[in-house]
Amino acid sequence: MSARGVTRQVFILAVLGLLILTPSWVIGWSEVQRARRLAATGQVGAAAVAYASAAQRLFWQPLLWEQAGQLALASGDPALACRYFAFAQER
């Protein structure tokens, strides 16, 4: 196989990888924005769930789990807060 053929295959695989991963990243960042809006309006329970949803999609951002835990604690759900904090510790 020629170098051009290998380069083409690598390019195709890279594009396919981006097509697979990009929607999850976009949804994750939109969840972060939604969580911020919810927290700003005082809906801390819903904001905690939105941060947790974002954290699942943006797995390299453990701070999102911590934010979800803090907001869950503020909403009066210590069990859920502990779960979110444990996820943050794992990452």
Stockholm file with secondary structure:
# STOCKHOLM 1.0

chainA/1-91         MSARGVTRQVFILAVLGLLILTPSWVIGWSEVQRARRLAATGQVGAAAVAYASAAQRLFWQPLLWEQAGQLALASGDPALACRYFAFAQER
#=GR chainA/1-91 SS CCHHHHHHHHHHHHHHHHHHHHHHHHHHHHHHHHHHHHHHTTCHHHHHHHHHHHHHHSTTCHHHHHHHHHHHHHTTCHHHHHHHHHHHHHC
#=GC SS_cons        CCHHHHHHHHHHHHHHHHHHHHHHHHHHHHHHHHHHHHHHTTCHHHHHHHHHHHHHHSTTCHHHHHHHHHHHHHTTCHHHHHHHHHHHHHC
//
